[in-house]
Amino acid sequence: MPPPMNDTNKTNNSAALWRRLAAIIYDSIVIAAIWIVVGFIVLSAFGIEQAQIVENDAVVMDPWYRFTLFASMLLSAFLFFAWFWTHSGQTLGMQAWKIRVQNTDGSAISYWQALQRYVLAPFSFLLLGVGYFYMYFNADKNTLHDRLSGSVVINVDWESKALT
């Protein structure tokens, strides 16, 4: 069981960029596994024959299948992150790298904040990492999506905190 969330929001307690990126890599592996299961479920629901159509002697995916698969993948990834962020503040990757997302007062983030983080974080990364490197140019050491969602990502020192 993880230690209780605390209200520590010191600059020196903000999670380092390398820890955040390592957690992203770990979580990407978990998300890939979830997407394999989701893809199998969606394909089973459509049936292999219904998922493909033939146009100009080429086999292509049915647009409804593509839409359903894409929407299911987005939803499953959001549910993964939202569940962990709103309950323990840590995804599996964040647990491995001892970091946690929380509000500045130490409380768990809301589903609305989780949605904001989920939508904004890819833009932080896709804009050549500007949203992540933003943390080096502000006193709080928060990324752009941290600031916009009103959350912080902190280091968790497992050894010094009592488990409850």
Number of C-alpha atoms within 10 A of each C-alpha: 6 15 15 15 18 16 12 18 19 12 13 12 17 22 22 17 16 10 17 19 15 15 21 16 13 17 19 14 12 16 18 13 12 16 19 12 13 17 17 14 14 20 17 12 12 16 13 11 10 14 19 17 13 10 9 6 7 9 11 13 17 16 12 12 18 15 12 16 19 16 12 17 21 13 11 16 19 18 16 16 21 23 16 18 23 20 13 20 25 24 25 16 22 25 17 13 20 19 25 24 28 28 22 18 13 18 17 22 22 18 17 12 22 22 15 17 24 19 13 17 18 13 16 19 14 11 10 10 14 14 21 23 17 16 20 13 10 12 9 16 26 27 25 21 24 23 16 13 20 16 25 25 24 26 19 23 11 13 8 8 13 9 10 7
